[in-house]
Amino acid sequence: MKWFGLGRRATPEEPFFDCHTHLLPGLDDGASTWEEAEELIAAAYQAGTRAMVLTPHYMVGSYEPSPDEIKAAAEELARRLEGVVPVTLGTGRPASAARAETAATEASNLARAADPGGGVGPSEVACASDTAGGEAAGPDPRLRLLVGAEAYLDPALPELVGRGKILTLGDLGTHLLVELPLAEVPRWADEVLFSLALAGVTPVLAHPERCAGVRRRPEWLAAAVERGALVQVNGGSLTGAYGGEVARAAAGLVRRGLVHFLGSDAHGPDRPALLAGAVVRAERIAGAEAARRLAWQNAAALFGL
């Protein structure tokens, strides 16, 4: 039997880490009410999600939630979830460089085995969980909520991050979820990503498979990963929610080892926070070990869970 069987309810031993959600009401175009957010999160928990990053949009001139506003909303959500699911709110911590390097090598080898023709393996930031190579810890029933933001690519991003205007993933100051335009990759994109990296902030590119420019030039994304960027693919992209072209692009990125994290990009009932189907698809594309890394281990290591 495959590691994630179709229709099989995920157990705590096989958890999901959702790295991209819009479930804080009032901050962007995501969940419209607290009750809606609670229902979406309860459904995700029942399906096996055990960690979730709350990442409202940050778009200059449109949505500009401050770090304090995001943290306050996350605290309110955690309070409301008490009695709905066992929940804890925290920031996490970075994993060690040695653990990251070891797991990155393993993940890169898995990617090359799946695609002997080449492709770029995951960055050294992608790594195994804290228990990799050691005694496995018992399952944790809690849903861990973490904070962040999805920052739309803009020339001002490095300055805004430097001034503390945009919340990094887990408020750790080390990684930023960055959304590319859906049409093209701007000519100045590399300069912005380089400036972020120069300031010690690793860009995590949100759903690049949905960017038409990336689909036409996947080599741009491969080069960005080679320079240290990380990649988050939407679960719905892998399962066909955005159409066949996006699904094929997402599968190709997974096959080449260019994907490090999964996210539901949940916004509401029409875009729920469910990842099981995507993990099944990832396993079919790249194997069970690669699916484990995408489903939980890479993100858990980034946050030190």
C-alpha positions as YAML, in Angstrom:
chain: A
units: angstrom
residues:
- id: 1
  name: MET
  ca: [0.00, 0.00, 0.00]
- id: 2
  name: LYS
  ca: [1.26, 3.45, -0.79]
- id: 3
  name: TRP
  ca: [2.28, 5.72, 2.06]
- id: 4
  name: PHE
  ca: [-0.70, 8.02, 1.47]
- id: 5
  name: GLY
  ca: [-3.60, 5.97, 0.12]
- id: 6
  name: LEU
  ca: [-6.40, 7.63, -1.79]
- id: 7
  name: GLY
  ca: [-9.29, 8.32, 0.53]
- id: 8
  name: ARG
  ca: [-7.39, 7.19, 3.62]
- id: 9
  name: ARG
  ca: [-7.61, 9.54, 6.57]
- id: 10
  name: ALA
  ca: [-4.16, 10.79, 7.54]
- id: 11
  name: THR
  ca: [-2.96, 9.84, 11.00]
- id: 12
  name: PRO
  ca: [-0.77, 11.92, 13.33]
- id: 13
  name: GLU
  ca: [2.18, 9.74, 12.27]
- id: 14
  name: GLU
  ca: [1.64, 11.03, 8.73]
- id: 15
  name: PRO
  ca: [1.01, 14.73, 9.23]
- id: 16
  name: PHE
  ca: [0.67, 17.60, 6.80]
- id: 17
  name: PHE
  ca: [2.38, 20.98, 7.12]
- id: 18
  name: ASP
  ca: [0.42, 23.72, 5.34]
- id: 19
  name: CYS
  ca: [2.86, 26.52, 4.55]
- id: 20
  name: HIS
  ca: [0.46, 28.97, 2.90]
- id: 21
  name: THR
  ca: [-3.04, 29.96, 4.08]
- id: 22
  name: HIS
  ca: [-5.33, 32.99, 4.18]
- id: 23
  name: LEU
  ca: [-7.45, 32.28, 7.23]
- id: 24
  name: LEU
  ca: [-7.24, 35.46, 9.31]
- id: 25
  name: PRO
  ca: [-10.49, 37.39, 8.73]
- id: 26
  name: GLY
  ca: [-10.28, 41.08, 7.97]
- id: 27
  name: LEU
  ca: [-6.67, 41.16, 6.77]
- id: 28
  name: ASP
  ca: [-7.05, 40.19, 3.11]
- id: 29
  name: ASP
  ca: [-9.36, 38.38, 0.67]
- id: 30
  name: GLY
  ca: [-9.28, 35.11, 2.61]
- id: 31
  name: ALA
  ca: [-11.70, 33.74, 5.20]
- id: 32
  name: SER
  ca: [-14.58, 36.17, 5.65]
- id: 33
  name: THR
  ca: [-15.49, 35.32, 9.26]
- id: 34
  name: TRP
  ca: [-13.96, 33.69, 12.31]
- id: 35
  name: GLU
  ca: [-16.55, 30.94, 12.07]
- id: 36
  name: GLU
  ca: [-15.55, 30.20, 8.49]
- id: 37
  name: ALA
  ca: [-11.88, 30.06, 9.48]
- id: 38
  name: GLU
  ca: [-12.69, 27.71, 12.36]
- id: 39
  name: GLU
  ca: [-14.60, 25.35, 10.06]
- id: 40
  name: LEU
  ca: [-11.83, 25.29, 7.46]
- id: 41
  name: ILE
  ca: [-9.17, 24.63, 10.07]
- id: 42
  name: ALA
  ca: [-11.23, 21.92, 11.79]
- id: 43
  name: ALA
  ca: [-11.65, 20.14, 8.44]
- id: 44
  name: ALA
  ca: [-7.92, 20.40, 7.75]
- id: 45
  name: TYR
  ca: [-7.12, 19.03, 11.20]
- id: 46
  name: GLN
  ca: [-9.43, 16.06, 10.68]
- id: 47
  name: ALA
  ca: [-7.67, 15.36, 7.37]
- id: 48
  name: GLY
  ca: [-4.23, 15.27, 9.00]
- id: 49
  name: THR
  ca: [-2.85, 18.82, 9.05]
- id: 50
  name: ARG
  ca: [-0.77, 19.35, 12.19]
- id: 51
  name: ALA
  ca: [0.93, 22.65, 11.38]
- id: 52
  name: MET
  ca: [-0.31, 25.68, 9.48]
- id: 53
  name: VAL
  ca: [1.28, 29.01, 8.61]
- id: 54
  name: LEU
  ca: [-1.12, 31.96, 8.56]
- id: 55
  name: THR
  ca: [0.09, 34.13, 5.66]
- id: 56
  name: PRO
  ca: [-2.21, 37.05, 4.76]
- id: 57
  name: HIS
  ca: [-1.38, 38.96, 1.61]
- id: 58
  name: TYR
  ca: [0.97, 41.91, 1.76]
- id: 59
  name: MET
  ca: [0.49, 43.93, -1.44]
- id: 60
  name: VAL
  ca: [1.74, 47.50, -1.54]
- id: 61
  name: GLY
  ca: [-1.28, 49.79, -1.88]
- id: 62
  name: SER
  ca: [-3.85, 47.01, -1.35]
- id: 63
  name: TYR
  ca: [-3.25, 44.82, 1.69]
- id: 64
  name: GLU
  ca: [-0.63, 45.99, 4.16]
- id: 65
  name: PRO
  ca: [-1.20, 44.17, 7.48]
- id: 66
  name: SER
  ca: [1.43, 44.99, 10.06]
- id: 67
  name: PRO
  ca: [3.27, 42.24, 11.94]
- id: 68
  name: ASP
  ca: [1.44, 43.26, 15.11]
- id: 69
  name: GLU
  ca: [-1.95, 43.01, 13.38]
- id: 70
  name: ILE
  ca: [-1.15, 39.54, 12.06]
- id: 71
  name: LYS
  ca: [0.07, 38.33, 15.45]
- id: 72
  name: ALA
  ca: [-2.98, 39.73, 17.21]
- id: 73
  name: ALA
  ca: [-5.32, 38.07, 14.70]
- id: 74
  name: ALA
  ca: [-3.46, 34.77, 15.07]
- id: 75
  name: GLU
  ca: [-3.81, 34.96, 18.85]
- id: 76
  name: GLU
  ca: [-7.55, 35.58, 18.48]
- id: 77
  name: LEU
  ca: [-7.88, 32.63, 16.09]
- id: 78
  name: ALA
  ca: [-5.99, 30.35, 18.47]
- id: 79
  name: ARG
  ca: [-8.25, 31.44, 21.32]
- id: 80
  name: ARG
  ca: [-11.37, 30.71, 19.26]
- id: 81
  name: LEU
  ca: [-10.05, 27.30, 18.22]
- id: 82
  name: GLU
  ca: [-9.76, 26.12, 21.82]
- id: 83
  name: GLY
  ca: [-12.40, 23.44, 22.17]
- id: 84
  name: VAL
  ca: [-12.52, 22.97, 18.38]
- id: 85
  name: VAL
  ca: [-9.07, 21.42, 17.90]
- id: 86
  name: PRO
  ca: [-6.08, 21.09, 20.23]
- id: 87
  name: VAL
  ca: [-4.01, 24.09, 19.18]
- id: 88
  name: THR
  ca: [-0.83, 25.93, 20.06]
- id: 89
  name: LEU
  ca: [0.49, 29.20, 18.69]
- id: 90
  name: GLY
  ca: [4.23, 29.75, 18.37]
- id: 91
  name: THR
  ca: [7.07, 30.93, 16.17]
- id: 92
  name: GLY
  ca: [9.32, 27.89, 15.96]
- id: 93
  name: ARG
  ca: [13.09, 28.06, 15.50]
- id: 94
  name: PRO
  ca: [15.56, 27.40, 12.66]
- id: 95
  name: ALA
  ca: [16.99, 23.92, 12.24]
- id: 96
  name: SER
  ca: [20.74, 23.35, 12.44]
- id: 97
  name: ALA
  ca: [22.91, 23.83, 9.36]
- id: 98
  name: ALA
  ca: [24.39, 20.35, 9.69]
- id: 99
  name: ARG
  ca: [20.96, 18.72, 9.68]
- id: 100
  name: ALA
  ca: [19.93, 20.86, 6.73]
- id: 101
  name: GLU
  ca: [22.99, 19.90, 4.70]
- id: 102
  name: THR
  ca: [22.54, 16.18, 5.32]
- id: 103
  name: ALA
  ca: [18.88, 16.17, 4.39]
- id: 104
  name: ALA
  ca: [19.42, 18.42, 1.38]
- id: 105
  name: THR
  ca: [21.87, 15.90, -0.04]
- id: 106
  name: GLU
  ca: [19.37, 13.09, 0.49]
- id: 107
  name: ALA
  ca: [16.55, 15.09, -1.09]
- id: 108
  name: SER
  ca: [18.73, 16.03, -4.04]
- id: 109
  name: ASN
  ca: [19.61, 12.37, -4.59]
- id: 110
  name: LEU
  ca: [15.92, 11.46, -4.51]
- id: 111
  name: ALA
  ca: [15.19, 14.13, -7.09]
- id: 112
  name: ARG
  ca: [17.95, 12.91, -9.40]
- id: 113
  name: ALA
  ca: [16.74, 9.32, -9.05]
- id: 114
  name: ALA
  ca: [13.26, 10.42, -10.08]
- id: 115
  name: ASP
  ca: [14.65, 12.44, -13.01]
- id: 116
  name: PRO
  ca: [18.03, 11.05, -14.09]
- id: 117
  name: GLY
  ca: [18.16, 13.67, -16.85]
- id: 118
  name: GLY
  ca: [19.06, 16.40, -14.40]
- id: 119
  name: GLY
  ca: [17.30, 19.18, -12.59]
- id: 120
  name: VAL
  ca: [18.28, 21.13, -9.57]
- id: 121
  name: GLY
  ca: [18.01, 19.51, -6.15]
- id: 122
  name: PRO
  ca: [16.47, 21.34, -3.20]
- id: 123
  name: SER
  ca: [18.42, 24.08, -1.47]
- id: 124
  name: GLU
  ca: [20.34, 23.23, 1.68]
- id: 125
  name: VAL
  ca: [17.61, 24.91, 3.68]
- id: 126
  name: ALA
  ca: [15.29, 22.01, 2.88]
- id: 127
  name: CYS
  ca: [16.00, 19.44, 5.51]
- id: 128
  name: ALA
  ca: [14.76, 16.50, 7.53]
- id: 129
  name: SER
  ca: [12.75, 16.70, 10.70]
- id: 130
  name: ASP
  ca: [14.36, 16.92, 14.13]
- id: 131
  name: THR
  ca: [13.99, 13.18, 14.62]
- id: 132
  name: ALA
  ca: [15.51, 12.19, 11.27]
- id: 133
  name: GLY
  ca: [18.20, 9.60, 11.78]
- id: 134
  name: GLY
  ca: [17.34, 9.21, 15.46]
- id: 135
  name: GLU
  ca: [14.62, 7.90, 17.67]
- id: 136
  name: ALA
  ca: [11.19, 8.95, 16.43]
- id: 137
  name: ALA
  ca: [9.14, 11.10, 18.74]
- id: 138
  name: GLY
  ca: [5.55, 10.20, 19.52]
- id: 139
  name: PRO
  ca: [2.76, 11.87, 17.56]
- id: 140
  name: ASP
  ca: [1.79, 15.33, 18.76]
- id: 141
  name: PRO
  ca: [-1.99, 15.83, 18.60]
- id: 142
  name: ARG
  ca: [-1.79, 19.62, 18.61]
- id: 143
  name: LEU
  ca: [-2.29, 21.82, 15.60]
- id: 144
  name: ARG
  ca: [0.60, 24.27, 15.53]
- id: 145
  name: LEU
  ca: [-0.29, 27.70, 14.19]
- id: 146
  name: LEU
  ca: [2.54, 29.92, 12.96]
- id: 147
  name: VAL
  ca: [2.51, 33.40, 11.49]
- id: 148
  name: GLY
  ca: [3.88, 34.99, 8.35]
- id: 149
  name: ALA
  ca: [2.77, 36.91, 5.28]
- id: 150
  name: GLU
  ca: [2.64, 36.37, 1.53]
- id: 151
  name: ALA
  ca: [4.43, 39.38, 0.09]
- id: 152
  name: TYR
  ca: [3.65, 40.24, -3.54]
- id: 153
  name: LEU
  ca: [6.86, 40.77, -5.52]
- id: 154
  name: ASP
  ca: [7.64, 44.48, -5.49]
- id: 155
  name: PRO
  ca: [10.85, 46.51, -5.87]
- id: 156
  name: ALA
  ca: [10.24, 47.88, -2.36]
- id: 157
  name: LEU
  ca: [10.25, 44.47, -0.64]
- id: 158
  name: PRO
  ca: [13.86, 44.52, 0.61]
- id: 159
  name: GLU
  ca: [13.38, 47.96, 2.15]
- id: 160
  name: LEU
  ca: [10.02, 47.05, 3.68]
- id: 161
  name: VAL
  ca: [11.39, 43.85, 5.19]
- id: 162
  name: GLY
  ca: [14.42, 45.71, 6.51]
- id: 163
  name: ARG
  ca: [12.12, 48.22, 8.22]
- id: 164
  name: GLY
  ca: [10.10, 45.44, 9.83]
- id: 165
  name: LYS
  ca: [6.95, 46.23, 7.85]
- id: 166
  name: ILE
  ca: [6.43, 42.69, 6.50]
- id: 167
  name: LEU
  ca: [6.24, 39.62, 8.70]
- id: 168
  name: THR
  ca: [8.70, 36.88, 7.80]
- id: 169
  name: LEU
  ca: [7.76, 33.21, 8.16]
- id: 170
  name: GLY
  ca: [7.41, 32.40, 11.84]
- id: 171
  name: ASP
  ca: [8.64, 35.93, 12.58]
- id: 172
  name: LEU
  ca: [12.11, 34.37, 12.47]
- id: 173
  name: GLY
  ca: [13.60, 36.97, 10.13]
- id: 174
  name: THR
  ca: [15.10, 34.27, 7.91]
- id: 175
  name: HIS
  ca: [12.51, 33.39, 5.23]
- id: 176
  name: LEU
  ca: [9.86, 35.37, 3.37]
- id: 177
  name: LEU
  ca: [6.98, 33.95, 1.31]
- id: 178
  name: VAL
  ca: [7.07, 35.88, -1.99]
- id: 179
  name: GLU
  ca: [4.29, 35.80, -4.58]
- id: 180
  name: LEU
  ca: [5.18, 36.17, -8.25]
- id: 181
  name: PRO
  ca: [2.80, 37.89, -10.69]
- id: 182
  name: LEU
  ca: [0.52, 35.44, -12.51]
- id: 183
  name: ALA
  ca: [1.51, 36.71, -15.95]
- id: 184
  name: GLU
  ca: [5.24, 37.38, -16.23]
- id: 185
  name: VAL
  ca: [8.40, 37.32, -14.17]
- id: 186
  name: PRO
  ca: [9.47, 40.99, -14.09]
- id: 187
  name: ARG
  ca: [12.94, 41.88, -15.39]
- id: 188
  name: TRP
  ca: [13.84, 43.21, -11.95]
- id: 189
  name: ALA
  ca: [12.73, 40.06, -10.09]
- id: 190
  name: ASP
  ca: [16.26, 38.66, -9.76]
- id: 191
  name: GLU
  ca: [17.51, 41.93, -8.29]
- id: 192
  name: VAL
  ca: [14.77, 41.93, -5.63]
- id: 193
  name: LEU
  ca: [15.37, 38.30, -4.70]
- id: 194
  name: PHE
  ca: [19.11, 38.89, -4.56]
- id: 195
  name: SER
  ca: [18.65, 41.94, -2.32]
- id: 196
  name: LEU
  ca: [16.51, 39.91, 0.08]
- id: 197
  name: ALA
  ca: [19.10, 37.15, 0.18]
- id: 198
  name: LEU
  ca: [21.88, 39.68, 0.71]
- id: 199
  name: ALA
  ca: [19.98, 40.92, 3.77]
- id: 200
  name: GLY
  ca: [19.83, 37.37, 5.14]
- id: 201
  name: VAL
  ca: [16.24, 36.64, 4.12]
- id: 202
  name: THR
  ca: [15.68, 33.58, 1.93]
- id: 203
  name: PRO
  ca: [12.84, 34.02, -0.59]
- id: 204
  name: VAL
  ca: [10.27, 31.23, -0.59]
- id: 205
  name: LEU
  ca: [8.48, 31.55, -3.93]
- id: 206
  name: ALA
  ca: [4.74, 30.99, -3.52]
- id: 207
  name: HIS
  ca: [3.06, 28.84, -6.19]
- id: 208
  name: PRO
  ca: [5.40, 29.74, -9.09]
- id: 209
  name: GLU
  ca: [3.64, 27.07, -11.17]
- id: 210
  name: ARG
  ca: [0.74, 29.52, -11.47]
- id: 211
  name: CYS
  ca: [2.99, 32.15, -13.10]
- id: 212
  name: ALA
  ca: [2.76, 31.90, -16.88]
- id: 213
  name: GLY
  ca: [6.28, 33.27, -17.22]
- id: 214
  name: VAL
  ca: [7.65, 30.45, -15.08]
- id: 215
  name: ARG
  ca: [5.70, 27.86, -17.07]
- id: 216
  name: ARG
  ca: [7.27, 29.22, -20.26]
- id: 217
  name: ARG
  ca: [10.75, 29.46, -18.72]
- id: 218
  name: PRO
  ca: [11.13, 26.89, -15.95]
- id: 219
  name: GLU
  ca: [14.88, 27.37, -16.27]
- id: 220
  name: TRP
  ca: [14.43, 30.76, -14.55]
- id: 221
  name: LEU
  ca: [13.03, 29.00, -11.50]
- id: 222
  name: ALA
  ca: [15.78, 26.38, -11.60]
- id: 223
  name: ALA
  ca: [18.37, 29.16, -11.59]
- id: 224
  name: ALA
  ca: [16.63, 30.91, -8.69]
- id: 225
  name: VAL
  ca: [16.71, 27.68, -6.66]
- id: 226
  name: GLU
  ca: [20.36, 27.21, -7.55]
- id: 227
  name: ARG
  ca: [21.01, 30.66, -6.07]
- id: 228
  name: GLY
  ca: [19.24, 29.68, -2.84]
- id: 229
  name: ALA
  ca: [15.54, 30.44, -3.28]
- id: 230
  name: LEU
  ca: [13.02, 27.90, -2.04]
- id: 231
  name: VAL
  ca: [9.71, 26.91, -3.65]
- id: 232
  name: GLN
  ca: [6.20, 26.31, -2.32]
- id: 233
  name: VAL
  ca: [3.67, 24.65, -4.64]
- id: 234
  name: ASN
  ca: [-0.08, 24.78, -4.11]
- id: 235
  name: GLY
  ca: [-1.79, 21.50, -3.34]
- id: 236
  name: GLY
  ca: [-4.57, 22.45, -5.73]
- id: 237
  name: SER
  ca: [-2.05, 22.90, -8.52]
- id: 238
  name: LEU
  ca: [-0.99, 19.26, -8.23]
- id: 239
  name: THR
  ca: [-4.57, 18.00, -8.14]
- id: 240
  name: GLY
  ca: [-5.78, 20.04, -11.13]
- id: 241
  name: ALA
  ca: [-7.77, 22.76, -9.36]
- id: 242
  name: TYR
  ca: [-6.14, 25.43, -11.55]
- id: 243
  name: GLY
  ca: [-6.34, 23.50, -14.81]
- id: 244
  name: GLY
  ca: [-4.23, 21.00, -16.69]
- id: 245
  name: GLU
  ca: [-1.43, 23.36, -17.71]
- id: 246
  name: VAL
  ca: [-0.74, 24.38, -14.12]
- id: 247
  name: ALA
  ca: [-1.02, 20.76, -12.95]
- id: 248
  name: ARG
  ca: [1.56, 19.63, -15.50]
- id: 249
  name: ALA
  ca: [3.88, 22.46, -14.52]
- id: 250
  name: ALA
  ca: [3.57, 21.64, -10.80]
- id: 251
  name: ALA
  ca: [4.24, 17.96, -11.46]
- id: 252
  name: GLY
  ca: [7.30, 18.86, -13.52]
- id: 253
  name: LEU
  ca: [8.71, 20.99, -10.70]
- id: 254
  name: VAL
  ca: [8.20, 18.19, -8.18]
- id: 255
  name: ARG
  ca: [9.79, 15.68, -10.54]
- id: 256
  name: ARG
  ca: [12.86, 17.88, -10.99]
- id: 257
  name: GLY
  ca: [13.32, 18.38, -7.25]
- id: 258
  name: LEU
  ca: [12.54, 22.09, -7.41]
- id: 259
  name: VAL
  ca: [9.82, 22.05, -4.74]
- id: 260
  name: HIS
  ca: [10.43, 22.25, -1.01]
- id: 261
  name: PHE
  ca: [7.03, 22.93, 0.61]
- id: 262
  name: LEU
  ca: [3.31, 22.42, 0.03]
- id: 263
  name: GLY
  ca: [0.57, 24.89, 0.86]
- id: 264
  name: SER
  ca: [-3.18, 24.87, 0.44]
- id: 265
  name: ASP
  ca: [-3.40, 28.63, -0.29]
- id: 266
  name: ALA
  ca: [-6.74, 28.30, 1.47]
- id: 267
  name: HIS
  ca: [-9.05, 31.31, 1.12]
- id: 268
  name: GLY
  ca: [-12.49, 29.94, 1.92]
- id: 269
  name: PRO
  ca: [-14.91, 27.06, 1.30]
- id: 270
  name: ASP
  ca: [-14.11, 27.09, -2.43]
- id: 271
  name: ARG
  ca: [-10.37, 26.87, -1.66]
- id: 272
  name: PRO
  ca: [-10.15, 24.72, 1.49]
- id: 273
  name: ALA
  ca: [-7.06, 23.91, 3.54]
- id: 274
  name: LEU
  ca: [-6.75, 20.29, 2.38]
- id: 275
  name: LEU
  ca: [-3.52, 18.65, 1.21]
- id: 276
  name: ALA
  ca: [-4.12, 14.88, 1.15]
- id: 277
  name: GLY
  ca: [-4.74, 14.65, -2.60]
- id: 278
  name: ALA
  ca: [-1.64, 16.70, -3.35]
- id: 279
  name: VAL
  ca: [0.55, 14.44, -1.22]
- id: 280
  name: VAL
  ca: [-0.84, 11.37, -2.99]
- id: 281
  name: ARG
  ca: [0.02, 13.00, -6.30]
- id: 282
  name: ALA
  ca: [3.52, 13.97, -5.12]
- id: 283
  name: GLU
  ca: [4.16, 10.39, -4.03]
- id: 284
  name: ARG
  ca: [3.18, 9.10, -7.45]
- id: 285
  name: ILE
  ca: [5.47, 11.61, -9.13]
- id: 286
  name: ALA
  ca: [8.57, 11.42, -6.96]
- id: 287
  name: GLY
  ca: [8.15, 8.56, -4.48]
- id: 288
  name: ALA
  ca: [7.23, 8.17, -0.82]
- id: 289
  name: GLU
  ca: [10.37, 9.73, 0.65]
- id: 290
  name: ALA
  ca: [10.04, 12.87, -1.44]
- id: 291
  name: ALA
  ca: [6.35, 13.07, -0.51]
- id: 292
  name: ARG
  ca: [7.22, 12.88, 3.18]
- id: 293
  name: ARG
  ca: [9.62, 15.76, 2.82]
- id: 294
  name: LEU
  ca: [7.10, 17.91, 0.98]
- id: 295
  name: ALA
  ca: [4.24, 16.96, 3.30]
- id: 296
  name: TRP
  ca: [5.99, 17.67, 6.59]
- id: 297
  name: GLN
  ca: [9.72, 17.24, 7.05]
- id: 298
  name: ASN
  ca: [11.12, 20.21, 5.12]
- id: 299
  name: ALA
  ca: [8.80, 22.74, 6.74]
- id: 300
  name: ALA
  ca: [9.09, 21.16, 10.18]
- id: 301
  name: ALA
  ca: [12.85, 21.51, 9.98]
- id: 302
  name: LEU
  ca: [12.63, 25.14, 8.86]
- id: 303
  name: PHE
  ca: [10.53, 25.97, 11.91]
- id: 304
  name: GLY
  ca: [12.35, 23.53, 14.18]
- id: 305
  name: LEU
  ca: [9.24, 21.48, 15.00]
...
